[in-house]
Amino acid sequence: MNRARLGKLLGSRSRATEILERRRRLTVPMIRSLHAELKIPAESLIGLYPLASTGTRARKRRKK
C-alpha cells in the first residue's frame, strides 16, 4: 500500500505520513476505516504506542 491510498483512508496523505512516523495517534474514525477497508482487527489498532519526539515542540516540553 502506498501513502496516497493510505491517505484516502486516513483523511489526507500528510495525515498518513504523520501516523506512519508516529507523530500522531490513530483516531477512532481512522481505526474504523482501516478495519472496514483493510480488514485489520480493530483490537490490534487501539493499543497505546509511544509517539516520536522530534522538533521544537518536543524540546520546549522537556525544558518545562
C-alpha positions as CSV (number, residue, x, y, z in Angstrom):
1,M,0.0,0.0,0.0
2,N,1.3,3.5,-0.8
3,R,0.9,6.7,1.2
4,A,-1.6,8.1,-1.3
5,R,-4.0,5.1,-0.8
6,L,-3.5,5.2,3.0
7,G,-4.1,8.9,2.9
8,K,-7.5,8.3,1.4
9,L,-8.4,6.0,4.3
10,L,-7.0,8.4,7.0
11,G,-8.1,11.7,5.6
12,S,-5.0,13.0,3.8
13,R,-1.6,12.0,2.6
14,S,0.1,14.2,5.2
15,R,-2.0,12.7,7.9
16,A,-0.9,9.2,6.8
17,T,2.7,10.4,6.9
18,E,2.2,11.7,10.5
19,I,0.7,8.3,11.5
20,L,3.5,6.3,9.9
21,E,6.2,8.5,11.5
22,R,4.4,8.2,14.9
23,R,3.9,12.0,15.2
24,R,0.1,11.5,15.5
25,R,-2.1,8.7,17.0
26,L,-4.8,6.9,15.2
27,T,-8.3,8.3,15.9
28,V,-11.4,6.1,16.3
29,P,-12.7,7.1,12.8
30,M,-9.3,6.2,11.4
31,I,-9.3,2.8,13.2
32,R,-12.9,2.1,11.9
33,S,-11.8,3.0,8.3
34,L,-8.7,0.7,8.5
35,H,-10.8,-2.1,10.0
36,A,-13.5,-1.8,7.4
37,E,-11.4,-1.3,4.3
38,L,-8.3,-3.5,5.1
39,K,-9.9,-6.0,7.4
40,I,-7.3,-5.2,10.1
41,P,-8.6,-6.3,13.5
42,A,-9.6,-3.2,15.4
43,E,-8.1,-4.7,18.6
44,S,-4.6,-4.5,17.0
45,L,-5.1,-0.8,16.2
46,I,-6.3,0.5,19.5
47,G,-3.3,-0.2,21.7
48,L,-1.2,2.6,23.1
49,Y,2.2,3.3,21.5
50,P,4.9,5.9,22.1
51,L,4.9,8.9,19.8
52,A,8.2,10.2,18.3
53,S,9.5,13.2,20.0
54,T,11.1,15.5,17.3
55,G,11.2,19.1,16.5
56,T,10.9,22.3,18.5
57,R,7.7,21.3,20.4
58,A,9.4,18.3,22.0
59,R,12.4,20.4,23.1
60,K,10.1,23.0,24.7
61,R,8.2,20.3,26.6
62,R,11.4,18.9,28.0
63,K,12.5,22.3,29.3
64,K,9.4,22.8,31.4
